Amino acid sequence: MAIVLDFERPVIELEGKIKELKKFTSVEDLDLSDEIKRLSGRLEKLKKEIFSNLTSWQKVQLSRHPDRPYTRDYIDMITEDFVEIHGDRHFGDDKALIAGFARIEGQKVMIIGHQKGREMRENLERNFGCAHPEGYRKAMRVMRLAEKYNIPVVSLVDTPGAYPGIGAEERGQAEAIAYNLREMAGLRVPIMVFVIGEGGSGGALGIGVGDRIMVLENAYYSVISPEGCAAILWRESSKTPLAAESLKLTAPELLDLGIIDGIVTEPLGGAHRDPASAAEKLKKCILDNMAELSLLSPEELTEERYKKYRVMGVYKEK
């Protein structure tokens, strides 16, 4: 059964009415084209009204929609010849993070991304997209392979955060993420990062240092989840929407702050309403950025990457 968010409900109900009329027309051989056309026009107007004025919290809800395309979905839709690589050669294989070689329009890429599950069994297997240290070490292992063979890296971020359990901490969760931050900063191949859903804290940053940081229109990128922020600052879950507004975590806000380089537009209503169209937009953005970055030498890439992160934020010296 499809999940319907509260603010989506008027759109879903009107779509259902149009579908019923079309079905009734075909069965009863009646001409209801004028009524269908009128309702279709009303539907388009309603969709624009609702989805062009979403709050920060509503966008967070869309970013978590269970029907939204995940990393593996995008891999299947935009790449050819995907070969997955498993294991970190230290502890094991983390299924919350997938990585491998692929081609996009014939061009070789290394794709890395968090992977969530569609139902409970798969979510438990994928750890709800929360990677362990071995996941981040696997990611760095394949990025080193990409550097060795001069292949661009595409990183798809979609996680509420790195896994905070005792086992993960014992195996060096913080060190694994910190190591990736340092090593990605100096990687001598193009790195393109796309936040496709949730971009949560260090879990996102562990595969999120790049030459281009792009966020999908209804995704979010934040130091903490709105729920976590509300719990710390106000100790009230009812303050979650306020926390979402305060965190400035939506794509337009992040672009204004200079944290990201661009926004990947989504189909009206979100990527889950038209995954194929969303995938085409993502593929075009990957190819466009790859063409630009391929003109830079390894030295220029690392230098520009360094400058990019040095100018982020505001500080004062006394």
Buried (B, 14 or more C-beta within 10 A) or exposed (E): EEEEBEBBEBBEEBBEBBEEBEEEBEEEEEEBEEBBEEBBEEBEEBBEEBBEEBEBBBBBBBBBBEEBBBBBBBBEBBBEEBEBBEEBEEBBBBBBBBBBBBEBEEBBBBBBBBBBBEEEEEBEEBBBBBBBBBBBBBBBBBBEBBBEEEBBBBBBBBBBBBBEEEEBEEBBBEEBBBBBBEBBBEBEBBBBBBBBBBBBBBBBBBBBBBBBBBBBBBBBBBBBBBBBBBBEEEEEEEBBBBBBBBBBBBBEBBBEEEBBBBBBBBBBBBBBBBBEBBBBBBBEBBBEBBEEBEEBEBEEBBEEBEEBEEEEEEEEEE
